[in-house]
Amino acid sequence: MAEIKRAAKVGKKTSSSRKRVPSKGVAAEFWQLRLYIAGQTPNSVAAVANLRKICEDQLKGQYRIEVIDLLEKPQLAKGDQIIAIPTLVRRLPPPIKKIIGNLSKTESVMVGLDLKPALK
Amino acid sequence: MPRANSKAVRRGIAKSPTGIQGLDEVTGGGLPRGRVTLVCGKAGCGKSLLAMEFLVHGAVLYGEPGVCMDFEETEEKLASNVASLGFDLPALAKAKKVLVDYVSVERSRITETGDYNLEGLFVRLEHAVKTINAKRVVLDSIEALFSELSDTRLLRAELRRLFRWLEDRKLTAVVTGEAGERTLTRHGLEEYIADCVISLDHRVTEQISTRRMRIVKYRGTAHGTDEFPFLIDSDGISVVPITSLALAHKASSERVSTGIPVLDEMMEGKGFFRGSSVLVSGTAGTGKSSLAASFTRAACARGEHCLYFAFEESPGQILRNMRSVGIDLERWVKKGLLHFHAMRPTSTGLEGHLSSVHKLIGQFRPSVVVVDPITNMIAASGSHDVKSMLMRLVDFLKVKQITSIFTNLTLGGDPLQKTAATVSSLMDTWIILRDSKPNGTPRRELYVLKSRGMAHSREPRELVVSRRGIELGRVRRNHPVATGIAGAEAVSGAEEGEWPK
């Protein structure tokens, strides 16, 4: 919990510099990501693996992933308004972003997370 | 409180009563239990309201807790929307009878990066259902998902899975859907709903809005494909059903006095049949209302409840006018036996009037109903609707064994020709009031043109409305009935009968 609080502070402080698209190693923000799954389905397992890989490649040392299994904690689905599974929520840096799917399309995950500008 | 009509429950399919007045009658007991029902229609047609009434009535009246997944309104907004109907959602939520889960749907599409499903929705629904042990579910309006998710093929497959999921858990569900251009719903949800589809419609003709309900499909249940008018007011939805699909109402042989001794005499000395319908036609100022008031007074004097629908005058005006002809109705109003209901004929469509007539009759439970005059009610609607509407009303009154008097204003000429045939054929008794000038002296006449099931006099009587009320005298013999063509047959028939020569 303490970590989340600290992260929120960091996120706030750096919100002015956030507009610039961060690239590898440049982003100073702390990334807090939450992945919602429902049981160990192939999609869920794939999503966890895909997310870990992307984060290790792009955000090494400055991210935290929280995996929430809704079969265990169904009451948590409402908070982030989860409908689809898997859903990835970028809690930090703001704004909150949602991405759904098993995250197999690395390019679109990076665009969705603002790790890469969208193709014109 | 509305009740389910247990009599109408048919064997075979189990029903979950909606508690919505009229709807349970039309559907033979409610919505199919343990199945999914689709309620569709354009924005503002009342589908969300129907769904919420189904849910809240289920929780309050039938001991079936319910979950509402609302894709449009937040819990707070929904609670304030239905508060006007007397539904206290926060209290019901506290008592674990109703649970509302607002599902926020993003206006823009969410980034989709590979395979997914709607398991999140299933988890939420299951959690909600388990929390309050729900038996009923409302999904309003699940089509909103189509704006958030681009993979419509997946979405359709998931919706199909969701409906099956609901049925597997034996949940009785109502799903709402926005009307499409050519299809019942914009995204064709009707394809997945096998058991029951109800379509709502709201249209405005001649600046009068009418709402109609149609049961498009109801598997395993005989249902009318007719459109049923319905009304939304402070009590929610009420549907005006065809109360008797067959002419099965029982005919009473009990008689009730007309309140005018000579008129009773003209009708075998006994008056009207209880539960029969009486039409009083006449030009302006011939004493139609006085006749109705005389009957009302007599009924109140017997201790019966009367409901007086006034479409032309205010209750105060009627009371004053009747007092001037020696008919004191005020005392019965004070005693609580007589209840006036005044409304402007054009304030709502004919359906609206019928709907409120139904409702008031349900509340007041009268033995006598007066509609004064029915002419204005007809004027409020296109003529082609009138017959079926009136038939419903007359049937409804007969089933309830309520004696009814309808006054009908005719404009000049012969009242026989001026009275719509559609109206008169529904009536058991038809009394004509008219002005005549037999010897150049104008006077009023009353005669009974028809009265089913009795040997009534067809002799016209002079009618005098004085401070002592309505008095009928004998018409001189040398002036027999001078009726129009329509009346000629009835008169010639009478000549062979009881008419004294």
Contacts between the chains, C-beta under 8 A, distances in Angstrom:
chain1	res1	chain2	res2	distance
A	36	B	120	6.6
A	38	B	119	4.3
A	38	B	120	6.9
A	38	B	122	8.0
A	38	B	123	5.7
A	41	B	119	7.9
A	43	B	114	7.7
A	43	B	115	5.3
A	43	B	116	6.6
A	43	B	117	7.3
A	46	B	114	7.6
A	47	B	114	7.8
A	50	B	114	7.8
A	70	B	119	7.4
A	70	B	120	6.4
A	70	B	123	4.4
A	71	B	123	6.9
A	74	B	123	4.8
A	74	B	124	6.8
A	74	B	126	6.9
A	74	B	127	3.7
A	75	B	127	6.3
A	77	B	120	5.5
A	77	B	123	5.5
A	77	B	124	4.7
A	77	B	127	7.3
A	78	B	101	6.6
A	78	B	124	6.5
A	81	B	103	6.7
A	81	B	104	4.6
A	82	B	120	3.9
A	82	B	123	7.9
A	82	B	124	7.4
A	83	B	103	6.5
A	83	B	105	7.9
A	83	B	118	5.9
A	83	B	120	4.7
A	83	B	121	4.8
A	83	B	124	7.9
A	83	B	145	7.1
A	83	B	148	7.6
A	84	B	110	7.6
A	84	B	116	4.6
A	84	B	117	6.9
A	84	B	118	5.8
A	84	B	119	7.7
A	84	B	120	5.7
A	84	B	121	7.9
A	84	B	149	7.0
A	85	B	116	6.2
A	85	B	117	6.0
A	85	B	118	7.3
A	85	B	119	3.8
A	85	B	120	4.8
A	85	B	123	7.7
A	86	B	116	6.3
A	87	B	116	7.6
A	87	B	120	6.5
A	97	B	111	7.7
A	98	B	106	7.5
A	98	B	110	5.2
A	98	B	111	7.4
A	99	B	110	7.0
A	99	B	111	4.6
A	99	B	112	7.8
A	99	B	113	5.6
A	100	B	110	5.4
A	100	B	111	7.2
A	100	B	112	5.5
A	100	B	113	7.2
A	100	B	116	4.8
A	100	B	149	7.9
A	101	B	112	5.0
A	101	B	113	4.0
A	101	B	114	3.7
A	101	B	115	6.1
A	101	B	116	4.7
A	102	B	113	7.5
A	102	B	114	4.0
A	102	B	115	5.0
A	102	B	116	6.8
A	103	B	113	5.2
A	103	B	114	5.9
A	104	B	113	6.8
A	104	B	114	3.7
A	104	B	115	7.3
A	105	B	113	4.5
A	105	B	114	5.4
A	108	B	111	6.2
A	108	B	112	7.7
A	108	B	113	4.6
A	109	B	111	7.9
A	109	B	113	4.9
A	111	B	111	7.2
A	112	B	111	3.7
A	112	B	113	6.4
